[in-house]
Amino acid sequence: MLVDIKKVQITVTVPLGYANTVKQAIWEIGAGVIGNYTNCSLSTKCIGTFKPNDNATPFIGKSNKLEYVEEEQIEVSCDIKDVRRVVDTIKKVHPYEEPAINIVPLLDESSFN
């Protein structure tokens, strides 16, 4: 089986109330396109945890205190050539100092013929 990765799925969590800002910014640069559809994404509400250390400047919470935050997890697909721009855009508009961004390669169904 020959695998040619052309798309990835990018996942990021944001505090409630910031999801539309992040989605709009990444849609504007081409993320979230599936065939003839644009602005495609999946959002799931979740609880994020983190504990900032003494060197952190947290948007939410205090240093050395475990935080539980209601967040929205956003998933979008994008062309592999656009990954760097999408990640840079997320970092630019995301309120967190260190947003957790996951990038997963996607296999095209044609790889399984």
C-alpha positions in Angstrom: 0.0 0.0 0.0 1.4 3.4 -1.0 0.4 6.2 1.3 0.6 9.8 0.2 -0.5 12.1 3.0 -2.2 15.2 1.6 -4.3 16.3 4.5 -4.1 16.5 8.3 -6.5 16.9 11.1 -5.7 19.7 13.5 -7.2 19.7 17.0 -7.0 22.5 19.5 -8.9 23.4 22.7 -9.9 26.9 23.6 -11.7 28.3 26.6 -15.5 28.6 26.1 -16.3 31.8 24.2 -13.1 31.8 22.0 -14.0 29.0 19.6 -15.6 31.2 16.9 -12.6 33.5 16.9 -10.2 30.6 16.3 -12.4 28.9 13.7 -13.1 32.1 11.7 -9.3 32.8 11.6 -8.3 29.4 10.4 -11.2 29.1 7.9 -10.1 32.4 6.4 -6.7 30.9 5.5 -8.2 27.6 4.0 -8.6 25.1 6.8 -11.9 23.2 7.1 -12.4 22.4 3.4 -14.0 19.0 2.6 -14.7 18.6 -1.1 -17.2 21.3 -2.1 -17.8 22.5 1.4 -15.9 25.2 3.4 -16.0 26.2 7.1 -16.1 22.5 8.2 -15.2 21.8 11.7 -16.3 19.7 14.7 -16.5 21.1 18.2 -16.9 19.2 21.4 -17.2 20.7 24.9 -14.7 19.3 27.4 -12.9 19.9 30.6 -9.2 20.8 30.2 -6.7 20.5 33.1 -3.3 22.2 33.5 -1.0 23.5 36.2 1.1 26.5 35.3 4.7 26.6 36.8 6.5 29.6 38.2 7.7 30.7 34.7 4.2 30.6 33.1 2.0 33.6 32.4 -1.4 31.9 32.4 -4.5 33.4 30.8 -6.6 31.5 33.3 -5.5 30.3 36.7 -2.5 30.8 39.0 1.0 29.4 39.1 1.4 26.0 40.8 -2.4 25.5 41.1 -4.1 22.7 39.2 -6.9 24.2 37.0 -10.0 22.7 35.6 -11.4 24.7 32.7 -14.5 24.3 30.5 -13.2 24.3 27.0 -14.3 23.6 23.4 -12.2 21.2 21.4 -12.1 22.2 17.7 -11.1 19.8 14.9 -10.5 20.8 11.3 -8.9 19.2 8.3 -6.4 21.1 6.2 -4.0 20.5 3.3 -0.6 19.5 4.4 0.9 22.5 2.6 -1.2 24.8 4.9 -0.3 23.3 8.3 2.4 25.8 9.2 0.1 28.8 8.4 -2.9 27.2 10.3 -0.8 26.5 13.4 0.8 30.0 13.3 -2.7 31.5 13.0 -4.0 29.5 15.9 -1.1 30.7 18.1 -1.8 34.3 17.0 -5.5 34.4 17.9 -5.6 31.8 20.8 -5.7 33.4 24.3 -3.5 30.7 25.9 0.3 31.2 26.2 0.9 27.6 25.1 -2.1 26.2 23.3 -2.1 22.4 22.9 -2.3 21.7 19.2 -2.4 18.2 17.8 -1.7 17.4 14.1 -2.7 13.9 12.8 -2.0 12.8 9.2 -5.2 11.7 7.4 -5.3 8.8 5.0 -7.4 9.3 1.8 -9.9 6.5 1.2 -8.2 5.9 -2.2 -5.2 4.5 -0.4 -7.3 1.4 0.4 -8.2 0.4 -3.2 
